[in-house]
Amino acid sequence: MRYSLRQLEVFLAAAHFENITKAAQSLSMSQSAASSALKELEQQFDIQLFDRVGKRLQLNELGRLIRPQAEALITQAEELEVALQQHQQPGNLNVGATLSIGNYLAVNIMARYMADQPDAKVTLDVENTAAIARKVLNFELDVGLVEGEIQHQELEVIPWREDELVVFAAPDHPLVNAGQPLDDAALKSACWILRESGSGTRQTFDRIMSGILPELNVLLELQHTEAIKRAVEAGMGLGCLSRVTLQDAFNRGSLVPLEVPHRDTRRLFYFILHKQKYRSAGVKRWLELCQQ
């Protein structure tokens, strides 16, 4: 074999950080050792994997082509090492989740995963749908759990579970006291506190309000679910979030759901995975726990 796993690790770290110094630090190597390993890999096959722009390393077409295969090989090698050490359980996992899923669903799944594998380390990256998709594409995450629909030729998007968005208000809001389902006139007359563009919740809200969206009065766009709930509780306007994020507030009576029967508020949560990334035992076990 004309290449080593260490050379592939340096290649992947350099692809991730786009800088050989940071790549070396991540692998606990000296910069010179990392540079030599990458140079030897390229020289052995008379190839170039990066375009070098100053101190920045940018993957070229060949580098992008072999990156998924190198990722898969390193993951399989790590699993083999675990098996040789007689620890046959799924191992470390990098999971990404959107805010609604990450704060209200993923933490419980992570607790169950780590209870089954006490030695496993799980990282949970909570961001909006666009950011999670970008990190899955860049091999920074093993699996993403998202609210928004994603279309990308390198991503596998798998339906997970049903959800719905709910329009809600403070208990003393005039539309609550009206006691009637909201029609389009009421929706257009209200002030709205919404998630930011790029989030799955905002994507679904925009679809729900198709036809009247330009006429809505969007007072605030916030990145955090709890901030939106607090603003609505303060009487600043209406909100629209996943039911899983609102149930406790509804039970306490601090927020009140409003009916919008003429608008379809249903949606799906999805798994997203890179089509070329090796499905480790940890990824398979995580998906199983999510489906239970």
FENSULBEL-V727909 format. One record per residue. N is the residue number from 1. PSI is psi in whole degrees, 0 to 359 (none if undefined). Layout:
BEGIN
<<N,PSI> <N,PSI>>
END
This chain:
BEGIN
<<1,128> <2,2> <3,160> <4,159> <5,327> <6,320> <7,320> <8,323> <9,319> <10,317> <11,313> <12,321> <13,320> <14,323> <15,324> <16,310> <17,342> <18,32> <19,127> <20,329> <21,312> <22,323> <23,315> <24,317> <25,320> <26,336> <27,7> <28,44> <29,162> <30,158> <31,321> <32,322> <33,319> <34,318> <35,318> <36,319> <37,318> <38,319> <39,318> <40,320> <41,315> <42,319> <43,324> <44,330> <45,6> <46,52> <47,168> <48,127> <49,343> <50,150> <51,127> <52,115> <53,96> <54,234> <55,358> <56,137> <57,120> <58,125> <59,132> <60,187> <61,318> <62,319> <63,317> <64,328> <65,318> <66,349> <67,312> <68,323> <69,320> <70,318> <71,313> <72,319> <73,317> <74,319> <75,316> <76,322> <77,320> <78,320> <79,323> <80,320> <81,318> <82,316> <83,320> <84,333> <85,7> <86,25> <87,96> <88,9> <89,156> <90,148> <91,216> <92,153> <93,137> <94,112> <95,139> <96,142> <97,147> <98,168> <99,313> <100,316> <101,314> <102,318> <103,340> <104,345> <105,314> <106,327> <107,319> <108,321> <109,319> <110,320> <111,320> <112,320> <113,314> <114,336> <115,324> <116,325> <117,81> <118,334> <119,355> <120,146> <121,124> <122,127> <123,138> <124,114> <125,114> <126,112> <127,184> <128,173> <129,315> <130,318> <131,319> <132,316> <133,317> <134,321> <135,327> <136,318> <137,327> <138,11> <139,21> <140,338> <141,144> <142,324> <143,146> <144,145> <145,112> <146,161> <147,332> <148,156> <149,134> <150,136> <151,111> <152,136> <153,340> <154,359> <155,139> <156,123> <157,118> <158,121> <159,138> <160,293> <161,159> <162,151> <163,172> <164,149> <165,149> <166,129> <167,135> <168,163> <169,170> <170,153> <171,332> <172,12> <173,142> <174,326> <175,336> <176,315> <177,337> <178,331> <179,19> <180,149> <181,150> <182,130> <183,179> <184,326> <185,319> <186,320> <187,321> <188,336> <189,342> <190,158> <191,145> <192,141> <193,112> <194,164> <195,163> <196,160> <197,143> <198,344> <199,151> <200,324> <201,317> <202,321> <203,316> <204,319> <205,315> <206,323> <207,318> <208,320> <209,21> <210,133> <211,330> <212,2> <213,315> <214,342> <215,356> <216,145> <217,94> <218,107> <219,317> <220,146> <221,119> <222,150> <223,344> <224,133> <225,314> <226,325> <227,321> <228,316> <229,319> <230,320> <231,320> <232,319> <233,328> <234,0> <235,19> <236,344> <237,194> <238,154> <239,170> <240,108> <241,173> <242,143> <243,326> <244,336> <245,349> <246,346> <247,318> <248,319> <249,322> <250,319> <251,323> <252,338> <253,7> <254,340> <255,155> <256,131> <257,147> <258,138> <259,135> <260,69> <261,338> <262,3> <263,134> <264,108> <265,8> <266,153> <267,181> <268,151> <269,153> <270,151> <271,142> <272,135> <273,150> <274,130> <275,332> <276,359> <277,136> <278,134> <279,100> <280,168> <281,327> <282,318> <283,316> <284,318> <285,321> <286,315> <287,322> <288,315> <289,322> <290,325> <291,344> <292,none>>
END
